[in-house]
């Protein structure tokens, strides 16, 4: 397996990292979730993702928004969705990053998401049967998530 580096390489000293590799979630949904929670406090981001999972707070879709309906509760941007599966996986990566920060001796009350990004992973190739003995591709995209938490003073 190849060593995958973080897209964030500044040495801040008081940081904790976590990564999710080859998660079976939509790369487009994960990009929008990462843009929504970047720069937030850890507890605020976790509450936001829990509300998305409960379908109470929509994620604004700023880039991947073709034929996406409007959602109530969005300020400054009309289109949004509730990507529950991607939010669940990203919440797990955030919890892992928090555990890494606690293991390193950082104060978990003062953690901020310094860097979060998602990258396309490999595509799991598959086929679905069609009429007359044919087959069409039915592929599953995967996504890599990277999180870096920093302690604020």
N, C-alpha and C positions, 0 to 999 in steps of 0.2 A: 504494500500500500504506500502510495506517495505521501511524503510529508507536505501538508498543506499549511502555508503560513497565514498569519492574520493580516488583514488589510490595514490594520492599525499598528504602526510600529514605533510610535513615540514612547519613550521610556519615562513614565511619570513617577515611578517608584511605588506609589500606593494604589495599585490596580489589581484586579482579579479578572481572569478570563474564563470563558466557557465557550464551547462550540458544539453544534449539532450537525452531524455529517449524514448526508444522504437521507434526509427526512422526506417521507412521501407526502409532501404538501405542495401546493401550487407556488411556483416562484413569483408570480405576479401578486398573489395575496400576501406573501411574506414580505415583498418589497414595500407594499403599502402599510403593513403593520409596523415594519421597522421605521419607516418615515414618521409614523404617528407617535411612536414612543421614544424616539431619539431625543436625548437631552433631558428626559424626565427623571425625577427621583425614582428609586427602585420600588418603593411601596406604592407610589402613584401609578407607575407602569403596571405593577401586578394587579392593582384594583381595576385599572382600565381594561386589561386583558380578561379579567374575570367578568366584567360587565359585557364585554364583547361575546364571551362564551355564553352568557345568560341572555344574549340578544337584547340588552338594554341600551348599549352605546354602539353606534355604528362606527366603522373605520372609514375615514374619507378616502375615496379613490381619486387621487389627483392625476395620476399618469395613465393608469389602465382603466379608463372610464367610458369606453364606448358601449353604448346601450346599457348603462348602469342607471338604475332608478334613483330618484331623490329619497333621502331619509330624513326623518324628523330628528332634530337635536344636533344637526351639524351646523357649525358656525363658520362662515366664510367660504364654505364649499358645499355645493348641493348634492353631489353624488356620493354614495357610500354603500357598503355592504357589511354583512356580519360573517366574516370568515372564521367559523368556529374551529375547524380542524387545524388550521394554521395557527390560530391564537393559542390553542391548547399546547401545541408543540413548542412554540416560542416561549410560553409561560414556563414549561419544563426546563428549557435552556436557561431562563432567567433565575429559576430556583437553584439550578446547578451552579450558576455563577455566584449567587449569594452564599451557597455552601462553601465554595472555594474561597470567597472573601473572608468568611468566618474562620476557616481553617488557617488562613494567613494572618489572622489577628486583626483584621480591619473592623472598624465600627460599622455594623450593618445598618444602623439608623441613618447614617450620613452618606449613603452610596448613591451615586448618580450614574446613569447610563452614558458613558463617555463615547462609546462606539458601538453601533449595532449595524450589521449589514447582512444581506442575504445574496447568495450566488447560486446560479444554476448548477446542479450536480449532473451526474450521468443520467441517461434515459434508460429505463427498464423497458426493453423491447417486448412487445406482446402481439398477439393476433386474435382477431375475432372472426368466426366463420360467417360467410355470406352465402347468398343463393348461388346455385349452379356450381358448387364445389370451389368457390373462390374464397379468399380471405383478405381482410383489410387490417392495416396496422392498428393496434390498440395499445399505445405506449403510456407509461407512467413516468411523469417527470419527478425528479428528486431535487432537493434544495439543501444547501449548506448555510447554516446560520452561525454568525460570530458575534459574541457579546463581550465588551470590556467595561467593567464597572470601576469607577474611580471614587475615592473618598474625598469629600469636600471638608474644608476646615471651617 
